[in-house]
Amino acid sequence: MEWWFGYLLAVNLVGWLLMGIDKRKAQRHAWRIKESTLFAVALVGGAVGSLAGMYMFRHKTRHARFVWGIPFILLIELILLLTYGRSLRY
């Protein structure tokens, strides 16, 4: 079970970093990170880090797809985590 914590920590750190990197690239008019990549990281467990990065770096906060999509992914991940956690107890 401990490896899950390491995985979640790593994927959330990646999500946070990608938001910061993409913001910096946007400011410099450089080649950007694909939105599908940002969403993919959130989907594989990095929604908390992605959401934190969005608001910490003020990046993608005007895009409804991100403002609603990332929290929705987080909600689904929390439901899955709670469901999985309950199944381990029984």
PDB file as gemmi writes it, atoms N, CA and C in Angstrom:
CRYST1    1.000    1.000    1.000  90.00  90.00  90.00 P 1                      
ATOM      1  N   MET A   1       0.814  -1.197   0.000  1.00  0.00           N  
ATOM      2  CA  MET A   1       0.000   0.000   0.000  1.00  0.00           C  
ATOM      3  C   MET A   1       0.860   1.265   0.000  1.00  0.00           C  
ATOM      4  N   GLU A   2       2.070   1.198   0.552  1.00  0.00           N  
ATOM      5  CA  GLU A   2       2.914   2.393   0.635  1.00  0.00           C  
ATOM      6  C   GLU A   2       3.319   2.926  -0.737  1.00  0.00           C  
ATOM      7  N   TRP A   3       3.428   2.055  -1.720  1.00  0.00           N  
ATOM      8  CA  TRP A   3       3.847   2.515  -3.046  1.00  0.00           C  
ATOM      9  C   TRP A   3       2.816   3.457  -3.642  1.00  0.00           C  
ATOM     10  N   TRP A   4       1.529   3.325  -3.263  1.00  0.00           N  
ATOM     11  CA  TRP A   4       0.503   4.231  -3.754  1.00  0.00           C  
ATOM     12  C   TRP A   4       0.765   5.667  -3.305  1.00  0.00           C  
ATOM     13  N   PHE A   5       1.223   5.808  -2.077  1.00  0.00           N  
ATOM     14  CA  PHE A   5       1.509   7.153  -1.577  1.00  0.00           C  
ATOM     15  C   PHE A   5       2.664   7.787  -2.350  1.00  0.00           C  
ATOM     16  N   GLY A   6       3.690   7.005  -2.621  1.00  0.00           N  
ATOM     17  CA  GLY A   6       4.811   7.494  -3.420  1.00  0.00           C  
ATOM     18  C   GLY A   6       4.388   7.849  -4.833  1.00  0.00           C  
ATOM     19  N   TYR A   7       3.546   6.998  -5.420  1.00  0.00           N  
ATOM     20  CA  TYR A   7       3.041   7.253  -6.769  1.00  0.00           C  
ATOM     21  C   TYR A   7       2.229   8.545  -6.802  1.00  0.00           C  
ATOM     22  N   LEU A   8       1.303   8.672  -5.854  1.00  0.00           N  
ATOM     23  CA  LEU A   8       0.458   9.867  -5.833  1.00  0.00           C  
ATOM     24  C   LEU A   8       1.272  11.132  -5.590  1.00  0.00           C  
ATOM     25  N   LEU A   9       2.247  11.046  -4.726  1.00  0.00           N  
ATOM     26  CA  LEU A   9       3.123  12.191  -4.484  1.00  0.00           C  
ATOM     27  C   LEU A   9       3.862  12.577  -5.766  1.00  0.00           C  
ATOM     28  N   ALA A  10       4.407  11.593  -6.456  1.00  0.00           N  
ATOM     29  CA  ALA A  10       5.170  11.856  -7.680  1.00  0.00           C  
ATOM     30  C   ALA A  10       4.291  12.425  -8.788  1.00  0.00           C  
ATOM     31  N   VAL A  11       3.137  11.824  -9.033  1.00  0.00           N  
ATOM     32  CA  VAL A  11       2.283  12.277 -10.130  1.00  0.00           C  
ATOM     33  C   VAL A  11       1.697  13.654  -9.843  1.00  0.00           C  
ATOM     34  N   ASN A  12       1.436  13.959  -8.581  1.00  0.00           N  
ATOM     35  CA  ASN A  12       0.944  15.292  -8.249  1.00  0.00           C  
ATOM     36  C   ASN A  12       2.038  16.342  -8.368  1.00  0.00           C  
ATOM     37  N   LEU A  13       3.255  15.962  -8.024  1.00  0.00           N  
ATOM     38  CA  LEU A  13       4.387  16.866  -8.224  1.00  0.00           C  
ATOM     39  C   LEU A  13       4.578  17.154  -9.711  1.00  0.00           C  
ATOM     40  N   VAL A  14       4.450  16.129 -10.534  1.00  0.00           N  
ATOM     41  CA  VAL A  14       4.564  16.301 -11.991  1.00  0.00           C  
ATOM     42  C   VAL A  14       3.464  17.238 -12.490  1.00  0.00           C  
ATOM     43  N   GLY A  15       2.222  17.035 -12.030  1.00  0.00           N  
ATOM     44  CA  GLY A  15       1.122  17.910 -12.440  1.00  0.00           C  
ATOM     45  C   GLY A  15       1.368  19.357 -12.070  1.00  0.00           C  
ATOM     46  N   TRP A  16       1.859  19.566 -10.852  1.00  0.00           N  
ATOM     47  CA  TRP A  16       2.164  20.919 -10.392  1.00  0.00           C  
ATOM     48  C   TRP A  16       3.287  21.547 -11.229  1.00  0.00           C  
ATOM     49  N   LEU A  17       4.340  20.756 -11.451  1.00  0.00           N  
ATOM     50  CA  LEU A  17       5.469  21.260 -12.237  1.00  0.00           C  
ATOM     51  C   LEU A  17       5.074  21.581 -13.672  1.00  0.00           C  
ATOM     52  N   LEU A  18       4.267  20.728 -14.282  1.00  0.00           N  
ATOM     53  CA  LEU A  18       3.855  20.974 -15.664  1.00  0.00           C  
ATOM     54  C   LEU A  18       3.061  22.265 -15.801  1.00  0.00           C  
ATOM     55  N   MET A  19       2.226  22.560 -14.824  1.00  0.00           N  
ATOM     56  CA  MET A  19       1.487  23.832 -14.866  1.00  0.00           C  
ATOM     57  C   MET A  19       2.453  25.015 -14.781  1.00  0.00           C  
ATOM     58  N   GLY A  20       3.438  24.914 -13.916  1.00  0.00           N  
ATOM     59  CA  GLY A  20       4.427  25.985 -13.794  1.00  0.00           C  
ATOM     60  C   GLY A  20       5.278  26.133 -15.040  1.00  0.00           C  
ATOM     61  N   ILE A  21       5.701  25.014 -15.594  1.00  0.00           N  
ATOM     62  CA  ILE A  21       6.519  25.048 -16.812  1.00  0.00           C  
ATOM     63  C   ILE A  21       5.727  25.618 -17.977  1.00  0.00           C  
ATOM     64  N   ASP A  22       4.463  25.179 -18.117  1.00  0.00           N  
ATOM     65  CA  ASP A  22       3.648  25.675 -19.231  1.00  0.00           C  
ATOM     66  C   ASP A  22       3.363  27.164 -19.084  1.00  0.00           C  
ATOM     67  N   LYS A  23       3.166  27.635 -17.861  1.00  0.00           N  
ATOM     68  CA  LYS A  23       2.962  29.067 -17.640  1.00  0.00           C  
ATOM     69  C   LYS A  23       4.194  29.852 -18.065  1.00  0.00           C  
ATOM     70  N   ARG A  24       5.352  29.357 -17.678  1.00  0.00           N  
ATOM     71  CA  ARG A  24       6.599  30.044 -18.053  1.00  0.00           C  
ATOM     72  C   ARG A  24       6.786  30.054 -19.575  1.00  0.00           C  
ATOM     73  N   LYS A  25       6.469  28.929 -20.212  1.00  0.00           N  
ATOM     74  CA  LYS A  25       6.574  28.865 -21.675  1.00  0.00           C  
ATOM     75  C   LYS A  25       5.594  29.831 -22.330  1.00  0.00           C  
ATOM     76  N   ALA A  26       4.399  29.949 -21.756  1.00  0.00           N  
ATOM     77  CA  ALA A  26       3.406  30.874 -22.307  1.00  0.00           C  
ATOM     78  C   ALA A  26       3.907  32.315 -22.222  1.00  0.00           C  
ATOM     79  N   GLN A  27       4.529  32.664 -21.111  1.00  0.00           N  
ATOM     80  CA  GLN A  27       5.049  34.019 -20.943  1.00  0.00           C  
ATOM     81  C   GLN A  27       6.170  34.320 -21.928  1.00  0.00           C  
ATOM     82  N   ARG A  28       6.915  33.294 -22.289  1.00  0.00           N  
ATOM     83  CA  ARG A  28       8.052  33.475 -23.209  1.00  0.00           C  
ATOM     84  C   ARG A  28       7.697  33.181 -24.662  1.00  0.00           C  
ATOM     85  N   HIS A  29       6.421  32.900 -24.911  1.00  0.00           N  
ATOM     86  CA  HIS A  29       5.938  32.568 -26.257  1.00  0.00           C  
ATOM     87  C   HIS A  29       6.706  31.394 -26.850  1.00  0.00           C  
ATOM     88  N   ALA A  30       6.998  30.428 -26.019  1.00  0.00           N  
ATOM     89  CA  ALA A  30       7.750  29.241 -26.446  1.00  0.00           C  
ATOM     90  C   ALA A  30       6.782  28.106 -26.756  1.00  0.00           C  
ATOM     91  N   TRP A  31       7.357  27.002 -27.231  1.00  0.00           N  
ATOM     92  CA  TRP A  31       6.585  25.802 -27.525  1.00  0.00           C  
ATOM     93  C   TRP A  31       5.920  25.317 -26.239  1.00  0.00           C  
ATOM     94  N   ARG A  32       4.598  25.064 -26.285  1.00  0.00           N  
ATOM     95  CA  ARG A  32       3.806  24.781 -25.095  1.00  0.00           C  
ATOM     96  C   ARG A  32       3.584  23.289 -24.865  1.00  0.00           C  
ATOM     97  N   ILE A  33       3.183  22.962 -23.653  1.00  0.00           N  
ATOM     98  CA  ILE A  33       2.787  21.606 -23.292  1.00  0.00           C  
ATOM     99  C   ILE A  33       1.342  21.425 -23.751  1.00  0.00           C  
ATOM    100  N   LYS A  34       1.043  20.303 -24.392  1.00  0.00           N  
ATOM    101  CA  LYS A  34      -0.308  20.063 -24.900  1.00  0.00           C  
ATOM    102  C   LYS A  34      -1.308  20.000 -23.745  1.00  0.00           C  
ATOM    103  N   GLU A  35      -2.498  20.541 -23.981  1.00  0.00           N  
ATOM    104  CA  GLU A  35      -3.553  20.473 -22.977  1.00  0.00           C  
ATOM    105  C   GLU A  35      -3.908  19.029 -22.664  1.00  0.00           C  
ATOM    106  N   SER A  36      -3.841  18.171 -23.667  1.00  0.00           N  
ATOM    107  CA  SER A  36      -4.148  16.754 -23.440  1.00  0.00           C  
ATOM    108  C   SER A  36      -3.146  16.130 -22.470  1.00  0.00           C  
ATOM    109  N   THR A  37      -1.913  16.582 -22.500  1.00  0.00           N  
ATOM    110  CA  THR A  37      -0.908  16.091 -21.558  1.00  0.00           C  
ATOM    111  C   THR A  37      -1.231  16.552 -20.145  1.00  0.00           C  
ATOM    112  N   LEU A  38      -1.625  17.809 -20.007  1.00  0.00           N  
ATOM    113  CA  LEU A  38      -1.988  18.342 -18.690  1.00  0.00           C  
ATOM    114  C   LEU A  38      -3.175  17.572 -18.105  1.00  0.00           C  
ATOM    115  N   PHE A  39      -4.167  17.289 -18.948  1.00  0.00           N  
ATOM    116  CA  PHE A  39      -5.320  16.517 -18.493  1.00  0.00           C  
ATOM    117  C   PHE A  39      -4.944  15.071 -18.198  1.00  0.00           C  
ATOM    118  N   ALA A  40      -4.061  14.488 -18.996  1.00  0.00           N  
ATOM    119  CA  ALA A  40      -3.660  13.093 -18.785  1.00  0.00           C  
ATOM    120  C   ALA A  40      -2.995  12.917 -17.428  1.00  0.00           C  
ATOM    121  N   VAL A  41      -2.145  13.860 -17.055  1.00  0.00           N  
ATOM    122  CA  VAL A  41      -1.483  13.780 -15.752  1.00  0.00           C  
ATOM    123  C   VAL A  41      -2.523  13.864 -14.636  1.00  0.00           C  
ATOM    124  N   ALA A  42      -3.505  14.741 -14.802  1.00  0.00           N  
ATOM    125  CA  ALA A  42      -4.573  14.839 -13.804  1.00  0.00           C  
ATOM    126  C   ALA A  42      -5.368  13.534 -13.732  1.00  0.00           C  
ATOM    127  N   LEU A  43      -5.629  12.931 -14.871  1.00  0.00           N  
ATOM    128  CA  LEU A  43      -6.415  11.698 -14.923  1.00  0.00           C  
ATOM    129  C   LEU A  43      -5.730  10.508 -14.277  1.00  0.00           C  
ATOM    130  N   VAL A  44      -4.425  10.471 -14.289  1.00  0.00           N  
ATOM    131  CA  VAL A  44      -3.714   9.319 -13.712  1.00  0.00           C  
ATOM    132  C   VAL A  44      -3.390   9.525 -12.237  1.00  0.00           C  
ATOM    133  N   GLY A  45      -4.051  10.489 -11.615  1.00  0.00           N  
ATOM    134  CA  GLY A  45      -3.893  10.681 -10.177  1.00  0.00           C  
ATOM    135  C   GLY A  45      -3.311  12.017  -9.767  1.00  0.00           C  
ATOM    136  N   GLY A  46      -3.007  12.882 -10.728  1.00  0.00           N  
ATOM    137  CA  GLY A  46      -2.351  14.142 -10.407  1.00  0.00           C  
ATOM    138  C   GLY A  46      -3.259  15.349 -10.371  1.00  0.00           C  
ATOM    139  N   ALA A  47      -4.544  15.142 -10.100  1.00  0.00           N  
ATOM    140  CA  ALA A  47      -5.491  16.258 -10.119  1.00  0.00           C  
ATOM    141  C   ALA A  47      -5.216  17.280  -9.014  1.00  0.00           C  
ATOM    142  N   VAL A  48      -4.803  16.831  -7.846  1.00  0.00           N  
ATOM    143  CA  VAL A  48      -4.525  17.760  -6.743  1.00  0.00           C  
ATOM    144  C   VAL A  48      -3.360  18.678  -7.117  1.00  0.00           C  
ATOM    145  N   GLY A  49      -2.283  18.099  -7.610  1.00  0.00           N  
ATOM    146  CA  GLY A  49      -1.124  18.892  -8.008  1.00  0.00           C  
ATOM    147  C   GLY A  49      -1.427  19.815  -9.173  1.00  0.00           C  
ATOM    148  N   SER A  50      -2.199  19.314 -10.142  1.00  0.00           N  
ATOM    149  CA  SER A  50      -2.570  20.145 -11.287  1.00  0.00           C  
ATOM    150  C   SER A  50      -3.424  21.323 -10.855  1.00  0.00           C  
ATOM    151  N   LEU A  51      -4.382  21.063  -9.973  1.00  0.00           N  
ATOM    152  CA  LEU A  51      -5.244  22.135  -9.483  1.00  0.00           C  
ATOM    153  C   LEU A  51      -4.436  23.149  -8.669  1.00  0.00           C  
ATOM    154  N   ALA A  52      -3.558  22.657  -7.832  1.00  0.00           N  
ATOM    155  CA  ALA A  52      -2.698  23.556  -7.049  1.00  0.00           C  
ATOM    156  C   ALA A  52      -1.824  24.390  -7.979  1.00  0.00           C  
ATOM    157  N   GLY A  53      -1.262  23.778  -9.002  1.00  0.00           N  
ATOM    158  CA  GLY A  53      -0.436  24.499  -9.963  1.00  0.00           C  
ATOM    159  C   GLY A  53      -1.221  25.534 -10.744  1.00  0.00           C  
ATOM    160  N   MET A  54      -2.457  25.189 -11.106  1.00  0.00           N  
ATOM    161  CA  MET A  54      -3.298  26.145 -11.829  1.00  0.00           C  
ATOM    162  C   MET A  54      -3.431  27.445 -11.060  1.00  0.00           C  
ATOM    163  N   TYR A  55      -3.738  27.318  -9.785  1.00  0.00           N  
ATOM    164  CA  TYR A  55      -4.006  28.529  -9.004  1.00  0.00           C  
ATOM    165  C   TYR A  55      -2.740  29.169  -8.440  1.00  0.00           C  
ATOM    166  N   MET A  56      -1.733  28.372  -8.159  1.00  0.00           N  
ATOM    167  CA  MET A  56      -0.483  28.950  -7.663  1.00  0.00           C  
ATOM    168  C   MET A  56       0.213  29.761  -8.756  1.00  0.00           C  
ATOM    169  N   PHE A  57       0.205  29.228  -9.978  1.00  0.00           N  
ATOM    170  CA  PHE A  57       0.868  29.913 -11.092  1.00  0.00           C  
ATOM    171  C   PHE A  57      -0.102  30.779 -11.896  1.00  0.00           C  
ATOM    172  N   ARG A  58      -1.382  30.784 -11.498  1.00  0.00           N  
ATOM    173  CA  ARG A  58      -2.433  31.513 -12.222  1.00  0.00           C  
ATOM    174  C   ARG A  58      -2.411  31.149 -13.701  1.00  0.00           C  
ATOM    175  N   HIS A  59      -2.494  29.847 -13.934  1.00  0.00           N  
ATOM    176  CA  HIS A  59      -2.396  29.337 -15.295  1.00  0.00           C  
ATOM    177  C   HIS A  59      -3.622  28.505 -15.632  1.00  0.00           C  
ATOM    178  N   LYS A  60      -4.218  28.780 -16.754  1.00  0.00           N  
ATOM    179  CA  LYS A  60      -5.406  28.094 -17.259  1.00  0.00           C  
ATOM    180  C   LYS A  60      -6.645  28.375 -16.414  1.00  0.00           C  
ATOM    181  N   THR A  61      -6.605  29.419 -15.600  1.00  0.00           N  
ATOM    182  CA  THR A  61      -7.735  29.720 -14.722  1.00  0.00           C  
ATOM    183  C   THR A  61      -8.854  30.458 -15.449  1.00  0.00           C  
ATOM    184  N   ARG A  62      -8.633  30.850 -16.663  1.00  0.00           N  
ATOM    185  CA  ARG A  62      -9.678  31.502 -17.462  1.00  0.00           C  
ATOM    186  C   ARG A  62     -10.284  30.544 -18.485  1.00  0.00           C  
ATOM    187  N   HIS A  63      -9.808  29.326 -18.493  1.00  0.00           N  
ATOM    188  CA  HIS A  63     -10.308  28.321 -19.429  1.00  0.00           C  
ATOM    189  C   HIS A  63     -11.311  27.428 -18.710  1.00  0.00           C  
ATOM    190  N   ALA A  64     -12.567  27.511 -19.119  1.00  0.00           N  
ATOM    191  CA  ALA A  64     -13.628  26.744 -18.452  1.00  0.00           C  
ATOM    192  C   ALA A  64     -13.318  25.251 -18.448  1.00  0.00           C  
ATOM    193  N   ARG A  65     -12.693  24.772 -19.507  1.00  0.00           N  
ATOM    194  CA  ARG A  65     -12.345  23.348 -19.593  1.00  0.00           C  
ATOM    195  C   ARG A  65     -11.477  22.933 -18.409  1.00  0.00           C  
ATOM    196  N   PHE A  66     -10.573  23.786 -17.987  1.00  0.00           N  
ATOM    197  CA  PHE A  66      -9.693  23.482 -16.864  1.00  0.00           C  
ATOM    198  C   PHE A  66     -10.353  23.820 -15.523  1.00  0.00           C  
ATOM    199  N   VAL A  67     -11.038  24.951 -15.463  1.00  0.00           N  
ATOM    200  CA  VAL A  67     -11.669  25.379 -14.213  1.00  0.00           C  
ATOM    201  C   VAL A  67     -12.703  24.366 -13.745  1.00  0.00           C  
ATOM    202  N   TRP A  68     -13.401  23.730 -14.676  1.00  0.00           N  
ATOM    203  CA  TRP A  68     -14.392  22.716 -14.324  1.00  0.00           C  
ATOM    204  C   TRP A  68     -13.833  21.305 -14.450  1.00  0.00           C  
ATOM    205  N   GLY A  69     -12.971  21.097 -15.427  1.00  0.00           N  
ATOM    206  CA  GLY A  69     -12.472  19.745 -15.715  1.00  0.00           C  
ATOM    207  C   GLY A  69     -11.556  19.175 -14.653  1.00  0.00           C  
ATOM    208  N   ILE A  70     -10.587  19.937 -14.204  1.00  0.00           N  
ATOM    209  CA  ILE A  70      -9.640  19.431 -13.207  1.00  0.00           C  
ATOM    210  C   ILE A  70     -10.337  19.147 -11.872  1.00  0.00           C  
ATOM    211  N   PRO A  71     -11.185  20.042 -11.355  1.00  0.00           N  
ATOM    212  CA  PRO A  71     -11.906  19.693 -10.126  1.00  0.00           C  
ATOM    213  C   PRO A  71     -12.826  18.477 -10.302  1.00  0.00           C  
ATOM    214  N   PHE A  72     -13.423  18.322 -11.490  1.00  0.00           N  
ATOM    215  CA  PHE A  72     -14.267  17.153 -11.749  1.00  0.00           C  
ATOM    216  C   PHE A  72     -13.437  15.869 -11.693  1.00  0.00           C  
ATOM    217  N   ILE A  73     -12.266  15.903 -12.300  1.00  0.00           N  
ATOM    218  CA  ILE A  73     -11.371  14.746 -12.243  1.00  0.00           C  
ATOM    219  C   ILE A  73     -10.982  14.453 -10.798  1.00  0.00           C  
ATOM    220  N   LEU A  74     -10.699  15.494 -10.032  1.00  0.00           N  
ATOM    221  CA  LEU A  74     -10.361  15.328  -8.613  1.00  0.00           C  
ATOM    222  C   LEU A  74     -11.518  14.679  -7.854  1.00  0.00           C  
ATOM    223  N   LEU A  75     -12.732  15.126  -8.116  1.00  0.00           N  
ATOM    224  CA  LEU A  75     -13.902  14.540  -7.466  1.00  0.00           C  
ATOM    225  C   LEU A  75     -14.025  13.050  -7.780  1.00  0.00           C  
ATOM    226  N   ILE A  76     -13.856  12.692  -9.033  1.00  0.00           N  
ATOM    227  CA  ILE A  76     -13.920  11.284  -9.439  1.00  0.00           C  
ATOM    228  C   ILE A  76     -12.813  10.486  -8.746  1.00  0.00           C  
ATOM    229  N   GLU A  77     -11.611  11.058  -8.690  1.00  0.00           N  
ATOM    230  CA  GLU A  77     -10.497  10.369  -8.030  1.00  0.00           C  
ATOM    231  C   GLU A  77     -10.778  10.165  -6.541  1.00  0.00           C  
ATOM    232  N   LEU A  78     -11.367  11.159  -5.888  1.00  0.00           N  
ATOM    233  CA  LEU A  78     -11.704  11.018  -4.472  1.00  0.00           C  
ATOM    234  C   LEU A  78     -12.762   9.943  -4.251  1.00  0.00           C  
ATOM    235  N   ILE A  79     -13.754   9.901  -5.111  1.00  0.00           N  
ATOM    236  CA  ILE A  79     -14.789   8.864  -5.016  1.00  0.00           C  
ATOM    237  C   ILE A  79     -14.165   7.482  -5.194  1.00  0.00           C  
ATOM    238  N   LEU A  80     -13.300   7.345  -6.186  1.00  0.00           N  
ATOM    239  CA  LEU A  80     -12.636   6.057  -6.410  1.00  0.00           C  
ATOM    240  C   LEU A  80     -11.753   5.677  -5.228  1.00  0.00           C  
ATOM    241  N   LEU A  81     -11.045   6.649  -4.684  1.00  0.00           N  
ATOM    242  CA  LEU A  81     -10.173   6.386  -3.544  1.00  0.00           C  
ATOM    243  C   LEU A  81     -10.976   5.944  -2.324  1.00  0.00           C  
ATOM    244  N   LEU A  82     -12.074   6.631  -2.062  1.00  0.00           N  
ATOM    245  CA  LEU A  82     -12.925   6.260  -0.930  1.00  0.00           C  
ATOM    246  C   LEU A  82     -13.555   4.887  -1.133  1.00  0.00           C  
ATOM    247  N   THR A  83     -13.990   4.599  -2.349  1.00  0.00           N  
ATOM    248  CA  THR A  83     -14.577   3.302  -2.656  1.00  0.00           C  
ATOM    249  C   THR A  83     -13.538   2.208  -2.503  1.00  0.00           C  
ATOM    250  N   TYR A  84     -12.351   2.439  -3.027  1.00  0.00           N  
ATOM    251  CA  TYR A  84     -11.278   1.453  -2.926  1.00  0.00           C  
ATOM    252  C   TYR A  84     -10.847   1.265  -1.466  1.00  0.00           C  
ATOM    253  N   GLY A  85     -10.779   2.349  -0.731  1.00  0.00           N  
ATOM    254  CA  GLY A  85     -10.395   2.285   0.685  1.00  0.00           C  
ATOM    255  C   GLY A  85     -11.385   1.488   1.510  1.00  0.00           C  
ATOM    256  N   ARG A  86     -12.648   1.655   1.234  1.00  0.00           N  
ATOM    257  CA  ARG A  86     -13.681   0.891   1.958  1.00  0.00           C  
ATOM    258  C   ARG A  86     -13.592  -0.596   1.634  1.00  0.00           C  
ATOM    259  N   SER A  87     -13.285  -0.918   0.391  1.00  0.00           N  
ATOM    260  CA  SER A  87     -13.214  -2.323   0.015  1.00  0.00           C  
ATOM    261  C   SER A  87     -12.023  -3.010   0.693  1.00  0.00           C  
ATOM    262  N   LEU A  88     -11.010  -2.279   1.050  1.00  0.00           N  
ATOM    263  CA  LEU A  88      -9.848  -2.856   1.734  1.00  0.00           C  
ATOM    264  C   LEU A  88     -10.173  -3.196   3.186  1.00  0.00           C  
ATOM    265  N   ARG A  89     -11.107  -2.482   3.785  1.00  0.00           N  
ATOM    266  CA  ARG A  89     -11.449  -2.702   5.193  1.00  0.00           C  
ATOM    267  C   ARG A  89     -12.239  -3.974   5.409  1.00  0.00           C  
ATOM    268  N   TYR A  90     -12.980  -4.416   4.409  1.00  0.00           N  
ATOM    269  CA  TYR A  90     -13.863  -5.565   4.600  1.00  0.00           C  
ATOM    270  C   TYR A  90     -13.247  -6.853   4.165  1.00  0.00           C  
TER     271      TYR A  90                                                      
END                                                                             
